[in-house]
Amino acid sequence: MELGHLPIMPKEIVEYVCTALSSSPELVVDGTAGGGGHASLFSEAIPDSRILAFDRDPSASVKLKEKFAGSNVTVFNSSYTKIPEIIEDNNYPLAGGALFDLGLSSIQLDTPERGFSHRYTGPLDMRFDQSRGKPASAMLKEMTEKQIADAIYRYGEEGRSRVIARAIKQSRRLSYTDDLAEAVRSVVKGNPVKPLSRVFQAIRILVNGELDHLDKLLSEMYRWTRPGCNVAILTFHSLEDRMIKLHFRDSEHFRQFDPPWLLPGSVEKRANPRARSARLRLGVRL
Ligand SMILES: C[S@@+](CC[C@H](N)C(=O)[O-])C[C@H]1O[C@@H](n2cnc3c(N)ncnc32)[C@H](O)[C@@H]1O
């Protein structure tokens, strides 16, 4: 079982977020620190700057605090939606660079007890923060067939959403990842891996309210970034990507960088399967 997370597009991100400007930014934000891969690179690239690392997941945050003890990285177990208050309450300067690497880490995906993957048997939970909200099993039980179908269609971009939602609702048990996977397999002909991945992705996005968090982040980002701040956002989903594109294009506080986005190269895509669906959106605070 893999227990690490390879940071995606490390060179491009360190350059854009930390070293592209003529002087190092005083403060850099890693809003989704995960396994700390990008944050470590920031720490090395700009040793005299302060890096604020956020993660919504309490267990990821405990490990990040251990990893970065005594360094120039300060860790907060918090959603990135709380960045404006945290910067203000602690009298930090405005940020000169920021990264958001959306979605979940390989560490979370490969931990069966978290219930994120159809590849492992585990409780059907999928919460980034297991101390809040409802696990996927409880949420699915409360939802109607139509609500589930809409979520699978919208967040999973899966065309067979209606028939899959019906099978989920008819499933006698929905306590474990295997129960959800079995419901999907029972109605999908051919190789089930893609539909399984799409359905698990859709339920995860729903359970964690991921698009609501992203929407709040985008609408408040101007409050804690200084003019000239380079913001990089790694997206893995067309809905997220579109929200970010429109924000950088149309917001009165941001403009798109030129080029507005970058993709990982073929060598990286071969070495890191997670990089295959990644797109790096680049914006600049006006
Ligand atoms: C793709 S991983 C980040 C990996 C990281 N860049 C690295 O190099 O290890 C995404 C992380 O974002 C966290 N996350 C998801 N939504 C969040 C939110 N709204 N606020 C803060 N962290 C969030 C997840 O818990 C996960 O650990």
The ligand as a Tripos MOL2 file, in Angstrom:
@<TRIPOS>MOLECULE
LIG
   27    29     1     0     0
SMALL
NO_CHARGES

@<TRIPOS>ATOM
      1 C1         -4.2310   16.8140   -3.0410 C.3       1 LIG1
      2 S1         -4.0030   16.8960   -1.3340 S.3       1 LIG1
      3 C2         -2.7010   18.0480   -1.1580 C.3       1 LIG1
      4 C3         -1.3370   17.4470   -1.3190 C.3       1 LIG1
      5 C4         -0.1980   18.3980   -1.0360 C.3       1 LIG1
      6 N1         -0.1200   19.4560   -2.0060 N.3       1 LIG1
      7 C5          1.1220   17.6620   -0.9300 C.2       1 LIG1
      8 O1          2.0720   18.0170   -1.6480 O.co2     1 LIG1
      9 O2          1.2310   16.7240   -0.1370 O.co2     1 LIG1
     10 C6         -5.3890   17.8290   -0.8330 C.3       1 LIG1
     11 C7         -5.4940   18.0620    0.6610 C.3       1 LIG1
     12 O3         -6.4390   19.1350    0.8300 O.3       1 LIG1
     13 C8         -7.1910   18.8970    1.9780 C.3       1 LIG1
     14 N2         -8.4330   19.6860    1.8340 N.ar      1 LIG1
     15 C9         -9.5160   19.4180    1.0870 C.ar      1 LIG1
     16 N3        -10.4150   20.4140    1.1860 N.ar      1 LIG1
     17 C10        -9.8660   21.3480    2.0070 C.ar      1 LIG1
     18 C11       -10.2980   22.6110    2.4880 C.ar      1 LIG1
     19 N4        -11.4960   23.1230    2.1630 N.pl3     1 LIG1
     20 N5         -9.4650   23.3040    3.3080 N.ar      1 LIG1
     21 C12        -8.2520   22.7980    3.6630 C.ar      1 LIG1
     22 N6         -7.7980   21.5920    3.2490 N.ar      1 LIG1
     23 C13        -8.5870   20.8820    2.4170 C.ar      1 LIG1
     24 C14        -7.3910   17.4060    2.0130 C.3       1 LIG1
     25 O4         -7.6500   16.9760    3.3310 O.3       1 LIG1
     26 C15        -6.0350   16.9030    1.4760 C.3       1 LIG1
     27 O5         -5.1650   16.5910    2.5290 O.3       1 LIG1
@<TRIPOS>BOND
     1     1     2 1
     2     2     3 1
     3     2    10 1
     4     3     4 1
     5     4     5 1
     6     5     6 1
     7     5     7 1
     8     7     8 2
     9     7     9 1
    10    10    11 1
    11    11    12 1
    12    11    26 1
    13    12    13 1
    14    13    14 1
    15    13    24 1
    16    14    15 ar
    17    14    23 ar
    18    15    16 ar
    19    16    17 ar
    20    17    18 ar
    21    17    23 ar
    22    18    19 1
    23    18    20 ar
    24    20    21 ar
    25    21    22 ar
    26    22    23 ar
    27    24    25 1
    28    24    26 1
    29    26    27 1
@<TRIPOS>SUBSTRUCTURE
     1 LIG1         1 GROUP 0 **** ****
